[in-house]
């Protein structure tokens, strides 16, 4: 017999102890084989603890144990060994590229932080690239869905920016970056089809996705080659400042600061990236969302650190305005990164501007950047 939470239940598991309602009436008896409808019923009743038979749960634990102790054997057992090696080689190449100034600056321009940030971050990535568990974890994410790996690398970079701006020591920056690389490892426990589903999720599907936070925690908590905070971030990165998140509805100040930082980086990169079910948001809109969610979903002081130290529109980059005009970024105010000064180079009718002129988007409030032009 094993205790578990209702949202961690899976169809096919068997109840070991009857489930009672608030009046002590048996709603589901011992020996009941759970279905999606039964689980939905338990969730609707807000049942917090359920006891299930050990046989199914034990097998799940064995699979997790194998994952932890055998260089992360992939969940998709049909994957060939060559595929595993290819994924690991891809991870090593990606981490090596991330250490180069050109790649790092292309992914995120941080003029306020200067070269010291880049030197420290490159050193940290170099150290983490030596940890086999980190590389195996990222390779597993790549095999599950390449976008998981790309997202993890982006979130690690963005999180490190916030940590550096918050004057973290190099040791704390290492711990934060490690946590940011591994925080979403629980996603590998989900079926591929659920990761890429475009339609509306069922209650069971949503709860199963939410359970990736607990899965990730279990995968990381007993590791001795990574910081303990990695497991905490895996568990808490979907908790929210006001207690509206999951899995435990924790709220400030009970959420670890690393998890708060990773949550900001996670949602920003998710919004500005293409997803299976939607197109990307404009970067300025993503920043507006974060600022508008300050001290409600996210810690406002950390959001301001993030906004003040990331150049979402690097100087010299081209952007499309809502007027249809094309412009080049000429100056960025760190207090209003979503409203830089731009130089118009093409009018809305497509004609080139013979005498380029500048517009301060902090003054021309009716004009906004729709998107960056690659």
C-alpha positions, 0 to 999 in steps of 0.5 A: 500500500502506498500513499499518494495525492489525487492529482498523481493518480493514474488510470489502472491503479487500484485503491487499497483503502476506501475513499470517504466523503466529508460525512464519512460515506464511502464514495469508492471502495477498496479494490476499485480500479481507477478510471479517468472518470473516477479520478476526475470525481476524486479531484472534484471532491478535493481529496488530498490523500489516497492509498493505492495498491503497491504493485503498480506504484512499485513498478513506477518507482523502479522505473524512476530508480533506474532513471536516477541510477543508470545514466538516465535510461530513456523512458522511450525504450525503443530508442536506439543506443545510437540515438542516445549518443547522438542526443548527448553529442548534440547537448555537448555541442549546444553547451559548447556553443553557449560558452562562446561570446557570439552565441550568448550575445545573440541569444540575449544582449545584456549591455548593462551587465558587461563582460564580467557576466559573460566570463562568469556564465561561460565558466559555469556552463563549462563546469556543468558540462563536465557533470554527466548527469546534467548532460544525460538529463538534457539529452533525455529532454532532447530526445523527448522533444528538442524544444525542451532542450532549447527552452532549458538552455534559454531559461538557464541563461535568463535565470543567470542574468537575474541572479547576476543582477541580484549580486549573487556570488559565483557559487550561488550563480552555479547553483541557480544555473544548474537548477535552471537547466534541470527544472523541467526534467519531469516533463520527460515522464509525459507521453509524447502526444500530451506534450504536443497536443494542440486541442483543449486538455482534459482535467486528467491531462492537465493534472498529469502535466501539472504532476511533472513538478513532483516527478522532477523533484523525485528525479533530482532530490537524491542526487549528490552531483547537483545542488539540492536547490535543483530539486526545489526548483523542479517542484516549485517553478509553477508556484505563484506569488499569490498562492495560485500556482501548483502543485501545493499552492505555495505563496511568497515567502514560502517559494524559494527565490531560485524557483521564483527566478526560474519561473520568470525566465520560464514564462518569458521564454515560453511566451516569446517562443513558438509552441505546438499549440500557438505562435510566439508573443511579441517580446514587448507584450511578454515584458508587459505581461510580467510587469502586470503580474508583479506581486500577483504571479511573480515577485515584482522586485525580481521582475524589475531586475529581469526587465532592467537587465535584458535587452529584448531588442538589441541596438541595431536590430530591425523591428516591425511597428504596428504602423507597418513601418520597419525601424532599427533600434538606436537606443534602449532605456533600461527602465522601458526596454519595451519602448526604445528609440527607433530609426524608421528605414521603411514606410508602411507602403514598403518604400525606403526612407531617404532621410531616416528619422527617429521616434521615441516610443516612450513618447509616441505611446500609440506606436508599439513594436509588433515583432523583431525582424530576423 
